């Protein structure tokens, strides 16, 4: 969370600890997605405090949230086990994620305000610059998810999708050498354009196409550690 966001949250009555917990979550989640916290590694609460530069209570809240999302397993008296990257789990994730994403893009296409539609069109153009730049693609994918959530205004669906998207990005990153990045970019850019145009039927098909890219990736992997 940016400093300006933190100040705004504080002035609106949000408790600072909540803001710091959100910051801790974001920083740790990024380390998990980019495998800097490696699958199968055992880490301590103290290491995460040092990694984030944030205090014990907010980090502990972030750990609890990530554990509930099955990204960490708490091992009593030993530490935190980083979840493995699992092919079978990803199949379950995609099965769950697909209808929720269709709901989000349908609502987003119907409800997005003019400035949000402009932002979606801009993001679609930015996607075109991500070729051969996997880290940039993942950042734009994350930005698109956040923007679609803001347009859809369904916090229950967005909360359910959050960990599914994190696991998906982590799977992308783990197998990034196998990803057909041009297919992924084209599908996501088309999704953003169709939501911006209020084409909710087309947007739902485009959403399915983004999931299909991941499904093909999962199907093409013989064995995942």
C-alpha positions as CSV (number, residue, x, y, z in Angstrom):
1,X,0.0,0.0,0.0
2,X,1.4,3.4,-0.9
3,X,2.1,6.0,1.7
4,X,-0.8,8.2,0.5
5,X,-3.2,5.2,0.8
6,X,-2.0,4.6,4.4
7,X,-2.6,8.2,5.3
8,X,-6.0,8.2,3.7
9,X,-6.9,5.0,5.6
10,X,-5.8,6.5,8.8
11,X,-7.8,9.7,8.3
12,X,-10.9,7.7,7.4
13,X,-10.8,5.9,10.7
14,X,-9.2,2.7,9.6
15,X,-6.9,1.3,12.4
16,X,-3.2,1.6,11.5
17,X,-2.7,-2.1,12.4
18,X,-5.2,-3.1,9.7
19,X,-3.3,-1.0,7.2
20,X,0.0,-2.5,8.2
21,X,-1.4,-6.0,8.1
22,X,-2.5,-5.4,4.5
23,X,1.0,-4.1,3.6
24,X,2.5,-7.2,5.2
25,X,0.1,-9.5,3.3
26,X,0.9,-7.8,0.0
27,X,4.7,-8.0,0.5
28,X,4.6,-11.7,1.6
29,X,2.2,-12.6,-1.1
30,X,4.5,-11.2,-3.8
31,X,7.4,-13.2,-2.3
32,X,5.3,-16.3,-2.5
33,X,4.1,-15.7,-6.1
34,X,7.7,-15.0,-7.4
35,X,9.1,-18.0,-5.5
36,X,11.4,-15.9,-3.4
37,X,9.7,-17.9,-0.6
38,X,10.3,-21.2,-2.3
39,X,7.7,-24.0,-2.4
40,X,8.5,-26.5,0.4
41,X,10.7,-24.1,2.3
42,X,10.4,-23.7,6.1
43,X,10.4,-20.1,7.2
44,X,9.9,-18.4,10.6
45,X,7.7,-15.6,11.7
46,X,10.9,-13.7,12.5
47,X,12.2,-14.0,9.0
48,X,9.0,-12.6,7.6
49,X,9.1,-9.7,10.0
50,X,12.7,-8.9,8.8
51,X,11.6,-9.5,5.1
52,X,8.7,-7.0,5.3
53,X,10.1,-4.5,7.8
54,X,6.8,-4.6,9.6
55,X,6.0,-5.4,13.2
56,X,5.0,-8.8,14.7
57,X,1.3,-8.2,15.1
58,X,0.6,-7.1,11.5
59,X,2.8,-9.9,10.1
60,X,1.1,-12.5,12.3
61,X,-2.3,-11.3,10.9
62,X,-0.9,-11.6,7.4
63,X,0.4,-15.1,8.2
64,X,-3.0,-16.2,9.4
65,X,-4.6,-14.9,6.3
66,X,-2.1,-16.7,4.0
67,X,-2.5,-19.9,6.0
68,X,-6.3,-19.8,5.6
69,X,-5.6,-19.5,1.9
70,X,-3.4,-22.6,2.0
71,X,-0.3,-20.7,1.0
72,X,1.4,-21.5,4.3
73,X,1.0,-24.5,6.6
74,X,1.7,-23.7,10.2
75,X,4.0,-26.4,11.8
76,X,3.9,-26.0,15.6
77,X,7.3,-25.3,17.2
78,X,9.0,-25.4,13.7
79,X,7.7,-22.6,11.6
80,X,5.7,-22.1,8.4
81,X,5.9,-24.5,5.5
82,X,5.5,-22.8,2.1
83,X,2.8,-24.7,0.2
84,X,4.0,-26.8,-2.8
85,X,3.0,-26.0,-6.3
86,X,0.5,-28.7,-7.2
87,X,-1.0,-29.7,-10.5
88,X,-4.0,-31.5,-9.0
89,X,-4.7,-28.5,-6.7
90,X,-4.5,-26.1,-9.7
91,X,-7.2,-28.2,-11.5
92,X,-9.5,-27.7,-8.5
93,X,-8.6,-24.0,-8.3
94,X,-9.5,-23.4,-12.0
95,X,-12.7,-25.4,-11.7
96,X,-13.7,-23.1,-8.8
97,X,-12.3,-19.9,-10.3
98,X,-14.0,-20.1,-13.7
99,X,-17.6,-19.4,-12.7
100,X,-16.6,-16.7,-10.2
101,X,-14.6,-14.8,-12.8
102,X,-17.5,-15.0,-15.2
103,X,-19.7,-13.4,-12.5
104,X,-17.1,-10.6,-11.9
105,X,-16.7,-9.7,-15.6
106,X,-20.5,-9.8,-16.2
107,X,-21.1,-7.3,-13.4
108,X,-18.0,-5.3,-14.3
109,X,-19.2,-4.9,-17.9
110,X,-22.6,-3.7,-16.7
111,X,-21.5,-1.5,-13.9
112,X,-18.1,0.1,-14.7
113,X,-18.1,3.8,-14.7
114,X,-16.6,5.8,-17.6
115,X,-13.3,6.4,-15.9
116,X,-13.0,2.7,-15.1
117,X,-13.7,1.9,-18.8
118,X,-11.0,4.2,-19.8
119,X,-8.6,2.5,-17.4
120,X,-9.5,-0.9,-18.8
121,X,-8.8,0.3,-22.3
122,X,-5.5,1.7,-21.2
123,X,-4.6,-1.5,-19.4
124,X,-5.4,-3.5,-22.6
125,X,-2.9,-1.3,-24.5
126,X,-0.3,-1.8,-21.8
127,X,-0.6,-5.5,-22.1
128,X,0.8,-5.2,-25.6
129,X,4.1,-4.0,-24.2
130,X,4.5,-7.1,-22.0
131,X,5.7,-9.5,-24.6
132,X,8.7,-11.6,-23.4
133,X,8.4,-9.7,-20.0
134,X,6.8,-12.2,-17.7
135,X,7.1,-10.1,-14.5
136,X,5.3,-7.2,-16.3
137,X,2.6,-9.5,-17.5
138,X,2.0,-10.7,-14.0
139,X,1.8,-7.2,-12.6
140,X,-0.7,-6.2,-15.3
141,X,-2.7,-9.4,-14.6
142,X,-2.9,-8.4,-11.0
143,X,-3.9,-4.8,-11.9
144,X,-6.6,-6.1,-14.2
145,X,-8.0,-8.3,-11.4
146,X,-8.2,-5.4,-9.0
147,X,-9.8,-3.1,-11.6
148,X,-12.4,-5.7,-12.5
149,X,-13.2,-6.2,-8.8
150,X,-13.6,-2.4,-8.4
151,X,-16.0,-2.3,-11.4
152,X,-18.0,-5.3,-10.3
153,X,-18.5,-4.2,-6.7
154,X,-19.1,-7.7,-5.3
155,X,-16.8,-8.0,-2.3
156,X,-17.9,-11.6,-1.6
157,X,-16.9,-12.8,-5.0
158,X,-13.7,-10.8,-4.9
159,X,-12.7,-12.2,-1.5
160,X,-13.4,-15.7,-2.7
161,X,-11.3,-15.1,-5.9
162,X,-8.3,-13.5,-4.1
163,X,-6.5,-16.7,-3.0
164,X,-7.4,-18.5,-6.2
165,X,-5.8,-15.8,-8.3
166,X,-2.7,-15.8,-6.1
167,X,-2.3,-19.6,-6.5
168,X,-2.8,-19.2,-10.2
169,X,-0.1,-16.5,-10.5
170,X,2.2,-18.6,-8.5
171,X,1.6,-21.5,-10.8
172,X,2.2,-19.2,-13.8
173,X,5.5,-18.2,-12.3
174,X,6.6,-21.6,-11.3
175,X,6.1,-22.8,-14.9
176,X,6.9,-19.6,-16.7
177,X,9.3,-21.2,-19.1
178,X,6.4,-23.3,-20.5
179,X,3.8,-20.5,-20.7
180,X,2.7,-19.3,-24.2
181,X,2.9,-15.7,-23.1
182,X,1.5,-14.3,-26.3
183,X,-1.7,-16.3,-25.8
184,X,-2.0,-15.2,-22.2
185,X,-1.5,-11.5,-23.1
186,X,-4.0,-11.7,-26.0
187,X,-6.7,-13.3,-23.8
188,X,-6.3,-10.8,-21.0
189,X,-6.1,-7.7,-23.3
190,X,-9.3,-8.9,-25.1
191,X,-11.0,-9.4,-21.7
192,X,-10.2,-5.8,-20.7
193,X,-11.4,-4.4,-24.0
194,X,-14.7,-6.2,-24.0
195,X,-15.5,-5.2,-20.4
196,X,-14.7,-1.6,-21.4
197,X,-17.2,-1.9,-24.3
198,X,-20.0,-3.2,-22.1
199,X,-20.0,-6.5,-24.0
200,X,-20.8,-8.8,-21.0
201,X,-21.4,-11.9,-23.2
202,X,-18.1,-11.4,-25.0
203,X,-16.3,-10.6,-21.7
204,X,-17.5,-13.9,-20.2
205,X,-16.2,-15.8,-23.2
206,X,-12.9,-13.9,-22.9
207,X,-12.7,-14.7,-19.2
208,X,-13.1,-18.4,-20.1
209,X,-10.3,-17.9,-22.6
210,X,-7.9,-16.6,-19.9
211,X,-8.7,-19.6,-17.8
212,X,-8.2,-21.9,-20.8
213,X,-4.6,-20.7,-21.1
214,X,-3.9,-21.9,-17.6
215,X,-5.8,-25.2,-18.2
216,X,-3.6,-25.9,-21.2
217,X,-0.5,-25.2,-19.1
218,X,-1.7,-27.6,-16.4
219,X,-2.6,-30.2,-18.9
220,X,0.8,-30.0,-20.6
221,X,2.7,-30.8,-17.4
222,X,3.4,-34.5,-16.7
223,X,4.5,-34.1,-13.2
224,X,4.7,-31.1,-10.8
225,X,6.8,-31.2,-7.7
